[in-house]
């Protein structure tokens, strides 16, 4: 049966738009990969992935879903006006369902994968610009002398975490700054990577003689599970001006 002209023209337009959407979705994903490949420093790559990857994947998949909906709805053969609207409605609903599934995968499952990659990037050996040799990642105790009073205060409140890398041959120091508690961890109730610190409360200020106490309030953004964790607070160490260092 030959398609009537109005339906044939709609089918051609819908298919062409679908091809455009598919091409655009692929270009978004490829564009992200190309931009990521141009970032060479591990800390810069960490920040780039942390800030952009989920958003780029969402945009790419959303455009691909729209293209699929257009293609699916571009095969109309001699239908009544009512049936065209019904088919259009069903196509939109299927698109919304697919988008929600992808969104949930990116929000609740993908963080497991991305956190592993970020961890590898964070702790990969840094190369000293002075000697070209691997630097040493200092322990929490060793790094304090290189952090000023404000940096130590940030670490004590878990709002920021600093990694201090040292070139033991020349003494060159590189300080990298990371979010302390903004990343979600695995929820003990639902096992999704959606358990995050919602607020912190200092119960006892630290002194020179004894540690203080901080309580961290967690909540899962997926299942709503809540928990509290008590953490010891250390007295801020007043140090001379930090050694010459670069901060990333």
Secondary structure as UniProt FT lines:
FT   HELIX           5..37
FT   HELIX           42..72
FT   TURN            73..74
FT   HELIX           81..104
FT   HELIX           105..109
FT   HELIX           110..123
FT   TURN            129..131
FT   STRAND          136..137
FT   HELIX           140..143
FT   HELIX           144..146
FT   HELIX           149..156
FT   TURN            157..158
FT   STRAND          160..166
FT   TURN            168..170
FT   STRAND          173..179
FT   TURN            188..190
FT   STRAND          195..204
FT   STRAND          212..220
FT   TURN            221..223
FT   STRAND          226..233
FT   STRAND          245..247
//
